[in-house]
Amino acid sequence: MPQCAPPFPHLRALPNHTVTVRTDLLREGEFPVSYPSKFKDAWDDMSVKMPCSDKNLFPMETEVGGRVQSRWDLICNALRRGFKSSLDIREAILTYNIAHTKKWDFTALNLLFSTLSFNVHFSSYCLFQPIPLLKTRMNHSLTLSQEQIACLLANAFFCTFPRRNSRKSEYGNYPEINFYRLFEGSSMRKIEKLKTLLCYFRRVTQNRPKGLVTFTRQTLNNPPNWESSQKQLTRLHISCRGTIEDDGYGMLQVDFANRFVGGGVTGHGLVQEEIRFVINAELIVSRLFTEALEHDECLIITGTEQYSKYSGYAESYKWVQHDEDKTPSDEWQRRCTEIVAIDALKFRHYLEQFLPEKILRELNKAYCGFFRNNYKSKHLSAVATGNWGCGAFGGDTRLKALIQLMAAAEAGRDVAYFTFGDAQLMRDVHTIHSFLTDKRVTVGMLFTLLNQYSSLVCMNRHTARREESLYRFIQERVSSRTPANDEEPSGDSAALAGVLDLL
């Protein structure tokens, strides 16, 4: 585990932390024991509706009229028959999803079936207590065993979760969890994703996993006063080589998330977030219980295992082979891999992102992901991140780099930044970071500079987009300060002086 991490308290269930295993029996190298020992149903608005619930009923037409039967019985009977072809899988899934017979397409599964060789022996009965929904505004944690997660994902593969096949259902504000869209069409993206996920299923059926994974929904109740912040930028390591998952070992690793966590992982998507979700497949289960993230919320996942190696990105993505994750475990038997899902805004117009309210939103979102209550800075690992919210979301790489540096500084974390092959961006961010630290520019002063850039440049500019103009603007404004103004006042006067110097 990261050397900076503080000792963990004993794992136990709390009002804000649901734990689904016997914590008193938790031992290194031993299988966690589910708690309670018998299935407890909760068919309500606060819990995941489980496939094995007695209330999960299926309408049947008979000669004497309509009746209902247990949908779980249908599921079990359909999946016990075994599969000789992809048509058998299709028939089994549609047995208990009859309403979708003419809608669902299994082309991708048909193309891949020759590699489908895992046994289905997980059921919902790996998990005996209700799974709480991590709803909007909840600060709540959920700890599951890896084996319980495998059971849930097997059910997702076979599309057994009730009321999760339509955006119009009660789960309309939750991500999709059933895998039916992953089976559609002949896209190589989906075939490669299925290869990656089948690697996961093979691994967990051949070698039962023994660890735990914690999912924490965190809300930022008291955002910083950015304008008055006296925090200095923290240390930066930046590289155009490497990846967050490989080179961010022991760090807080950023998932460039969709507000529906996992984005298009069960559909067509295959960029940073979706790739992370298929190689660390246990992340996908978060879609079962995590409501869409609001502007001041994030999801933190600790303990997932990487099961696959890959190459490429988007259309060039390829599953390569299985991966043996050697990451050590903490006292709660979780792998020391901490991932935070933070969703950036999507911009239709380039200049929109420089509006003060948009900058403030992105600062608060990043800070929500980076800060930890009751943790001293010395106990916080660095943030491993990169071009968050850029690409298809239209974010400016240089602005997003500054925003993340500011949020990390406010949270007391160093930063490891990966530009994913962009050497010029690496040089530019390194230069501006060195300049700002040399000049002792505070987060508050930098916040003021960003607002000035918005009003003086972006809102009055009729020329074409200039990639480096933001950094030039900052350097010129800071360099124009007189030596007398460089003396550092203290307290509230320091913030005021910093602002006046920049006007």
Phi and psi in degrees as a GROMACS rama.xvg file:
@    title "Ramachandran Plot"
@    xaxis  label "Phi"
@    yaxis  label "Psi"
@TYPE xy
-55.3516  135.842  PRO-2
-65.0027  -23.3476  GLN-3
-80.3948  -12.5072  CYS-4
-68.0244  140.718  ALA-5
-77.5003  165.441  PRO-6
-61.5583  144.401  PRO-7
-88.6642  142.274  PHE-8
-71.4265  166.906  PRO-9
-62.6492  134.771  HIS-10
-67.9238  127.894  LEU-11
-156.153  155.464  ARG-12
-71.3904  138.748  ALA-13
-134.688  168.611  LEU-14
-55.9959  -31.0741  PRO-15
-106.39  16.8341  ASN-16
-146.994  110.101  HIS-17
-90.4276  126.522  THR-18
-121.42  126.775  VAL-19
-102.138  16.7289  THR-20
-131.346  164.12  VAL-21
-73.9809  106.082  ARG-22
-70.8533  -26.7672  THR-23
-72.0543  -17.4119  ASP-24
-105.543  8.20574  LEU-25
-74.7025  118.487  LEU-26
-135.157  142.802  ARG-27
-60.3285  131.113  GLU-28
82.841  -1.73864  GLY-29
-111.066  156.62  GLU-30
-75.1279  129.786  PHE-31
-61.9689  148.209  PRO-32
-104.035  125.451  VAL-33
-62.9844  147.723  SER-34
-134.795  135.376  TYR-35
-73.5238  -174.126  PRO-36
-85.1865  -15.0529  SER-37
-125.983  150.714  LYS-38
-64.927  130.376  PHE-39
-116.595  117.238  LYS-40
-88.2389  150.915  ASP-41
-149.958  92.4711  ALA-42
-94.3896  76.4292  TRP-43
-142.635  -175.519  ASP-44
-82.7038  -4.40559  ASP-45
-105.595  -5.08147  MET-46
-131.138  158.052  SER-47
-66.8622  130.457  VAL-48
-78.3387  116.874  LYS-49
-90.5116  148.195  MET-50
-59.5542  -31.766  PRO-51
-87.4515  6.39438  CYS-52
-66.3655  143.282  SER-53
-63.9888  -20.3335  ASP-54
-89.3144  -2.26485  LYS-55
-84.9456  90.3404  ASN-56
-108.435  153.984  LEU-57
-124.611  125.712  PHE-58
-72.5353  136.479  PRO-59
-127.503  141.661  MET-60
-101.832  129.661  GLU-61
-126.308  176.014  THR-62
-63.8948  -27.0276  GLU-63
-100.836  11.6516  VAL-64
120.422  -171.211  GLY-65
-85.7761  152.391  GLY-66
-153.584  176.382  ARG-67
-123.233  153.503  VAL-68
-138.217  168.271  GLN-69
-64.8526  122.519  SER-70
-69.0724  -31.142  ARG-71
-64.8445  -37.666  TRP-72
-61.7558  -41.7078  ASP-73
-60.8024  -44.1605  LEU-74
-60.9604  -50.343  ILE-75
-61.2269  -44.1792  CYS-76
-64.1232  -39.8634  ASN-77
-67.4472  -38.879  ALA-78
-84.3447  -15.2622  LEU-79
-79.2171  -11.9444  ARG-80
-71.3395  -21.6901  ARG-81
83.4738  166.545  GLY-82
-133.068  125.131  PHE-83
-104.548  -15.7627  LYS-84
-154.805  170.174  SER-85
-64.6037  -25.5893  SER-86
-64.5478  -32.6842  LEU-87
-66.9803  -39.3084  ASP-88
-65.3418  -45.4153  ILE-89
-57.1607  -47.9936  ARG-90
-61.7386  -41.5635  GLU-91
-63.2112  -48.4937  ALA-92
-62.8638  -40.5409  ILE-93
-76.293  -14.8875  LEU-94
-58.0499  -39.576  THR-95
-110.701  11.404  TYR-96
-132.077  48.5604  ASN-97
-58.1441  -34.0831  ILE-98
-61.2512  -18.3617  ALA-99
-107.318  13.2248  HIS-100
-55.7923  -41.3271  THR-101
-90.4394  -2.81345  LYS-102
-106.011  -39.5855  LYS-103
-80.2405  139.156  TRP-104
-119.597  134.078  ASP-105
-115.897  27.6296  PHE-106
-59.147  -48.058  THR-107
-60.7289  -39.5475  ALA-108
-67.0245  -38.5722  LEU-109
-60.1249  -42.4961  ASN-110
-67.7771  -26.0091  LEU-111
-100.357  -9.45994  LEU-112
-55.5796  -27.6744  PHE-113
-60.1686  -22.174  SER-114
-96.6955  -1.10931  THR-115
-80.5638  106.454  LEU-116
-142.707  34.1627  SER-117
-107.826  149.287  PHE-118
-86.2864  141.272  ASN-119
-97.2563  104.549  VAL-120
-134.162  4.87779  HIS-121
-84.2923  145.178  PHE-122
-137.296  173.241  SER-123
-64.3154  -13.9897  SER-124
-82.341  8.92121  TYR-125
-71.9714  -17.4014  CYS-126
-130.332  124.929  LEU-127
-110.83  -12.1046  PHE-128
-113.578  156.719  GLN-129
-59.1106  141.104  PRO-130
-92.352  118.883  ILE-131
-70.9716  142.594  PRO-132
-76.2107  129.356  LEU-133
-85.8004  89.1819  LEU-134
-85.2822  166.723  LYS-135
-52.4762  135.824  THR-136
73.4048  6.99884  ARG-137
-88.2735  131.002  MET-138
-101.013  94.1896  ASN-139
-146.401  145.98  HIS-140
-115.708  149.635  SER-141
-133.675  121.879  LEU-142
-111  121.777  THR-143
-118.751  156.782  LEU-144
-82.1121  155.832  SER-145
-60.6976  -34.1383  GLN-146
-68.4895  -39.407  GLU-147
-62.791  -40.279  GLN-148
-63.1757  -41.7524  ILE-149
-60.1368  -40.4373  ALA-150
-61.1  -45.3283  CYS-151
-65.7181  -39.7365  LEU-152
-71.06  -31.9119  LEU-153
-62.6585  -39.2961  ALA-154
-66.0893  -36.8576  ASN-155
-64.0362  -41.2954  ALA-156
-58.1488  -42.3546  PHE-157
-91.747  12.0368  PHE-158
56.9612  47.837  CYS-159
-95.9812  -14.2066  THR-160
-70.9329  125.651  PHE-161
-74.0821  147.495  PRO-162
63.0755  27.8719  ARG-163
-120.229  18.8549  ARG-164
-109.783  11.2274  ASN-165
-146.816  139.696  SER-166
-70.5135  -14.0704  ARG-167
-89.2523  -1.621  LYS-168
-81.6955  -179.239  SER-169
-62.7568  -17.4605  GLU-170
-99.3309  25.1268  TYR-171
-62.3684  -22.34  GLY-172
-99.8645  19.7631  ASN-173
-118.606  155.724  TYR-174
-66.3538  160.97  PRO-175
-67.2647  145.067  GLU-176
-122.028  -40.0738  ILE-177
-65.1201  144.185  ASN-178
-86.6486  10.2962  PHE-179
-56.617  -35.0609  TYR-180
-72.6509  -21.145  ARG-181
-72.2208  -20.64  LEU-182
-87.4543  -8.27936  PHE-183
-80.5936  145.396  GLU-184
73.2897  -179.743  GLY-185
-114.44  17.3608  SER-186
-60.2155  134.368  SER-187
-65.1891  -25.9874  MET-188
-56.0556  -49.1381  ARG-189
-68.3994  -37.7321  LYS-190
-64.1239  -42.2412  ILE-191
-68.6228  -35.8852  GLU-192
-65.1129  -41.9082  LYS-193
-63.1431  -38.984  LEU-194
-58.9284  -43.0295  LYS-195
-64.9643  -42.9904  THR-196
-70.876  -34.9209  LEU-197
-68.723  -30.4746  LEU-198
-60.2663  -43.6096  CYS-199
-59.4034  -49.167  TYR-200
-62.7425  -38.8302  PHE-201
-60.77  -44.7601  ARG-202
-62.2931  -46.8687  ARG-203
-76.5876  -18.7561  VAL-204
-85.2787  -31.4272  THR-205
-79.3645  -35.6836  GLN-206
-133.485  101.888  ASN-207
-57.783  126.153  ARG-208
-74.7309  154.073  PRO-209
-119.811  0.491728  LYS-210
-93.9078  -179.835  GLY-211
-119.538  158.627  LEU-212
-135.788  135.14  VAL-213
-113.525  133.688  THR-214
-114.835  123.568  PHE-215
-125.272  120.505  THR-216
-90.247  125.266  ARG-217
-123.184  131.213  GLN-218
-110.886  138.602  THR-219
-89.2564  99.0394  LEU-220
-82.4288  -30.6917  ASN-221
-129.597  85.6619  ASN-222
-66.2962  154.387  PRO-223
-65.192  156.833  PRO-224
-87.6856  92.7201  ASN-225
-62.9362  -36.4462  TRP-226
-65.4552  -30.9453  GLU-227
-101.311  4.95375  SER-228
-64.1897  133.055  SER-229
-103.469  9.27142  GLN-230
-68.3521  140.421  LYS-231
-91.4221  152.741  GLN-232
-60.4523  142.269  LEU-233
-87.5889  -175.859  THR-234
-70.8371  150.133  ARG-235
-130.423  130.848  LEU-236
-114.193  125.256  HIS-237
-130.661  139.329  ILE-238
-147.742  146.788  SER-239
-90.1063  -3.00767  CYS-240
-111.407  161.06  ARG-241
91.4083  169.935  GLY-242
-131.66  160.585  THR-243
-61.4103  -44.0717  ILE-244
-72.8086  -31.8206  GLU-245
-88.9362  -37.5234  ASP-246
-106.972  -0.255923  ASP-247
-99.8595  29.1749  GLY-248
-55.0671  128.639  TYR-249
78.5781  1.46544  GLY-250
-104.843  169.489  MET-251
-78.1669  112.221  LEU-252
-97.9019  126.445  GLN-253
-86.4331  129.887  VAL-254
-97.3748  118.264  ASP-255
-75.5146  84.4574  PHE-256
-88.5322  160.92  ALA-257
-89.5192  153.948  ASN-258
-63.1945  -25.896  ARG-259
-91.1483  99.712  PHE-260
-54.5829  140.138  VAL-261
92.9061  -14.9987  GLY-262
53.8488  -123.421  GLY-263
-97.304  30.8194  GLY-264
-63.359  -33.7735  VAL-265
-94.9641  12.3034  THR-266
-129.668  -129.194  GLY-267
-92.425  -18.3405  HIS-268
-63.8191  143.308  GLY-269
-158.613  54.7951  LEU-270
-113.498  -152.389  VAL-271
-54.5871  -49.6296  GLN-272
-67.2797  -46.6661  GLU-273
-64.0064  -38.1371  GLU-274
-61.5543  -45.0561  ILE-275
-62.7237  -37.0898  ARG-276
-71.1202  -28.1757  PHE-277
-86.5328  -33.011  VAL-278
-78.0605  -31.568  ILE-279
-108.235  72.6082  ASN-280
-60.4114  -23.3326  ALA-281
-63.1204  -19.0711  GLU-282
-61.7832  -31.5995  LEU-283
-60.4207  -31.4648  ILE-284
-63.8263  -20.6368  VAL-285
-58.9716  -26.1642  SER-286
-67.6867  -19.7091  ARG-287
-68.6721  -34.6414  LEU-288
-129.563  1.67502  PHE-289
-102.423  111.545  THR-290
-67.7539  156.106  GLU-291
-50.3596  137.976  ALA-292
-74.789  138.929  LEU-293
-89.3479  177.613  GLU-294
-61.9257  -24.418  HIS-295
-115.263  33.0089  ASP-296
-131.892  157.076  GLU-297
-146.104  169.5  CYS-298
-123.771  127.46  LEU-299
-110.965  127.002  ILE-300
-121.132  123.062  ILE-301
-121.499  123.742  THR-302
114.598  0.743708  GLY-303
-71.3096  155.259  THR-304
-109.126  143.142  GLU-305
-90.5144  125.259  GLN-306
-107.038  -15.3759  TYR-307
-136.893  151.183  SER-308
-103.754  149.388  LYS-309
-142.589  169.86  TYR-310
-135.967  159.11  SER-311
81.3031  -172.449  GLY-312
-159.393  135.387  TYR-313
56.6595  -119.647  ALA-314
-64.2248  -25.507  GLU-315
-92.335  1.63845  SER-316
-61.2119  135.023  TYR-317
-137.885  134.9  LYS-318
-72.697  132.581  TRP-319
-102.279  -58.7968  VAL-320
-169.097  173.633  GLN-321
-70.9902  156.609  HIS-322
-122.039  137.88  ASP-323
-97.0456  103.808  GLU-324
-77.6842  114.628  ASP-325
-96.4912  8.66531  LYS-326
-59.9285  128.817  THR-327
-68.4828  168.167  PRO-328
-109.033  154.748  SER-329
-90.6224  -171.836  ASP-330
-65.9726  -19.6428  GLU-331
-93.4565  13.9936  TRP-332
62.6323  31.8503  GLN-333
-106.282  137.251  ARG-334
-61.0714  142.744  ARG-335
-79.5205  56.7814  CYS-336
-120.765  111.426  THR-337
-111.859  121.698  GLU-338
-119.962  135.945  ILE-339
-119.636  127.782  VAL-340
-94.3695  112.937  ALA-341
-126.425  129.015  ILE-342
-98.7056  124.42  ASP-343
-83.8605  160.97  ALA-344
-73.0065  151.519  LEU-345
-103.839  128.53  LYS-346
-110.692  127.497  PHE-347
-80.0426  -32.6615  ARG-348
-121.239  134.251  HIS-349
-54.9643  -47.4888  TYR-350
-71.661  -16.0513  LEU-351
-56.4391  -35.9091  GLU-352
-69.1545  -14.5933  GLN-353
-90.546  -2.34648  PHE-354
-63.3632  139.699  LEU-355
-53.5391  -39.5985  PRO-356
-68.971  -29.3169  GLU-357
-74.8271  -40.8909  LYS-358
-61.825  -43.0699  ILE-359
-62.4301  -41.6689  LEU-360
-61.5806  -45.3977  ARG-361
-68.1837  -36.8143  GLU-362
-61.152  -47.5006  LEU-363
-66.0992  -36.9913  ASN-364
-64.8049  -47.3226  LYS-365
-63.9436  -42.7793  ALA-366
-63.4893  -39.0673  TYR-367
-55.8847  -40.3  CYS-368
-73.8633  -28.4925  GLY-369
-93.1472  -30.2704  PHE-370
-80.896  155.772  PHE-371
-136.311  127.067  ARG-372
-63.4792  138.129  ASN-373
63.7941  22.4493  ASN-374
-112.409  133.756  TYR-375
-78.8996  152.905  LYS-376
-57.2695  -35.3029  SER-377
-65.9887  -17.4218  LYS-378
-98.0049  4.04619  HIS-379
-102.324  129.981  LEU-380
-74.0102  166.545  SER-381
-68.9276  159.373  ALA-382
-92.5228  126.799  VAL-383
-100.45  114.824  ALA-384
-146.755  -169.043  THR-385
-169.59  -138.881  GLY-386
-81.0457  67.9679  ASN-387
-64.5676  127.897  TRP-388
71.6882  16.1022  GLY-389
-98.2663  -160.247  CYS-390
63.0075  -125.789  GLY-391
-63.6328  -23.3144  ALA-392
-83.3549  -7.34102  PHE-393
79.4045  13.1204  GLY-394
-73.7435  146.288  GLY-395
-81.4778  124.511  ASP-396
-61.7459  -37.9104  THR-397
-74.0026  -37.8592  ARG-398
-65.6708  -45.4286  LEU-399
-64.3944  -33.1733  LYS-400
-63.6303  -45.5788  ALA-401
-63.1831  -43.6699  LEU-402
-58.3072  -44.3718  ILE-403
-70.0382  -36.0676  GLN-404
-63.3248  -40.3829  LEU-405
-66.3633  -45.0047  MET-406
-64.5121  -39.8908  ALA-407
-65.9363  -40.3325  ALA-408
-62.2713  -44.2086  ALA-409
-63.8858  -33.2351  GLU-410
-84.7862  -10.0977  ALA-411
83.493  30.6073  GLY-412
-119.633  144.325  ARG-413
-75.1859  171.151  ASP-414
-131.869  133.618  VAL-415
-112.213  117.097  ALA-416
-115.268  127.783  TYR-417
-114.249  120.884  PHE-418
-92.2442  1.09909  THR-419
56.1591  52.0156  PHE-420
93.1981  -5.48476  GLY-421
-90.5018  93.6138  ASP-422
-69.1452  -35.9093  ALA-423
-66.6076  -41.4854  GLN-424
-62.0211  -41.3681  LEU-425
-56.3369  -47.3903  MET-426
-65.5  -42.0837  ARG-427
-64.8349  -45.2513  ASP-428
-68.0607  -39.4394  VAL-429
-61.8167  -42.455  HIS-430
-64.7213  -46.4619  THR-431
-69.5744  -34.7924  ILE-432
-65.1299  -44.4939  HIS-433
-62.6479  -42.0078  SER-434
-61.8525  -48.0312  PHE-435
-67.4289  -36.7686  LEU-436
-72.3749  -38.864  THR-437
-61.9475  -38.6021  ASP-438
-86.0478  -0.341049  LYS-439
54.5582  42.8629  ARG-440
-75.5065  126.092  VAL-441
-82.5903  167.021  THR-442
-60.2636  -39.6294  VAL-443
-63.5388  -42.4701  GLY-444
-64.6098  -39.8043  MET-445
-67.2409  -36.9944  LEU-446
-60.4954  -43.0372  PHE-447
-63.8504  -40.8048  THR-448
-61.8477  -40.3731  LEU-449
-63.9096  -40.122  LEU-450
-66.3752  -37.4886  ASN-451
-65.0235  -41.5353  GLN-452
-60.7088  -38.3408  TYR-453
-62.6776  -48.2476  SER-454
-78.9945  -37.9093  SER-455
-87.4907  -27.5549  LEU-456
-112.188  -58.1072  VAL-457
-66.535  -42.1928  CYS-458
-79.1981  -9.01959  MET-459
-118.601  8.84076  ASN-460
-95.7289  131.875  ARG-461
-116.778  -0.18253  HIS-462
-87.0893  173.006  THR-463
-70.6934  162.284  ALA-464
-59.4781  132.537  ARG-465
-120.603  115.061  ARG-466
-56.4735  -41.3079  GLU-467
-99.271  5.90582  GLU-468
-63.8081  -32.0346  SER-469
-62.1962  -47.7866  LEU-470
-67.4604  -37.3001  TYR-471
-63.665  -41.8276  ARG-472
-58.9124  -47.3528  PHE-473
-62.4287  -46.5122  ILE-474
-62.14  -41.808  GLN-475
-66.7189  -41.7534  GLU-476
-65.5169  -44.7843  ARG-477
-67.9934  -40.5737  VAL-478
-68.2675  -22.4741  SER-479
-79.6448  -6.64503  SER-480
-65.3855  142.659  ARG-481
-77.7415  156.115  THR-482
-55.6635  -35.9397  PRO-483
-63.5439  -36.5325  ALA-484
-75.2659  -11.212  ASN-485
-79.0976  -11.6631  ASP-486
-67.3499  141.585  GLU-487
-93.7735  107.877  GLU-488
-69.6293  167.215  PRO-489
-116.313  165.619  SER-490
65.6714  -149.845  GLY-491
-64.0256  -30.1297  ASP-492
-64.3568  -26.779  SER-493
-64.849  -43.6415  ALA-494
-64.3635  -43.842  ALA-495
-63.742  -43.6139  LEU-496
-62.8168  -40.1572  ALA-497
-61.2562  -40.2023  GLY-498
-68.076  -45.1489  VAL-499
-63.5316  -36.377  LEU-500
-59.4792  -30.2028  ASP-501
-92.629  -4.33809  LEU-502
